[in-house]
Amino acid sequence: MRHKRQYIQDLLAQHGHQILWLPPYSPDLNPIQKMWAWVKAKRKNGWLTQ
């Protein structure tokens, strides 16, 4: 039996899908990191406490 991940990769390829791998740690590509940066900036400027 092949590794499950390889099985999934093959299955997706058979159906015309392409996997786009992200680097293991890429906060610039993670949307929640952008949201937290926005919240922290607003908190720092006092916007959230008014």
N, C-alpha and C positions, 0 to 999 in steps of 0.2 A: 504494500500500500504506500502510495506516495504521501509526502507531507501535505497536510491540509491546505497550507498556504499556496503551495504550487498548484494544487487542485483548483482552488478558487481562481488563481491567476489564469489557468488554462480555460476554465469555464467562462470567465469574463471575456477573454480573447476570442473564444468561439462565437460569442454573441456580439462581437464588434466593439467592445468597450476597451478603453485604454486606462491603465492605472498610472496616476501621476503621484510619484512618491515625494513626500516632503522630507527635508532633513530632520534628524531626530529632535533637535531643539531649534525651533525657528519662531520666536515670539513675534517677529515682524509679519509672519504669515498667519498668525492665529488671531481671529477677530476679537476674542474675549480680551486679549491683551490690549488692543486698541481701546476697548470700552473701559477697562480699568484705568488706563492712562487718562482718559477723559474725566472719569469720576474723581481721580486723585487731583487733577488740575482744578476742577470745580471746587473741591473741598479746600484746596490750598488757597484759592481766591475768596473763600467765604461764601460762595454762591449756594452751597447746600445747607448752610446753617442759618440763612436769613428767612 
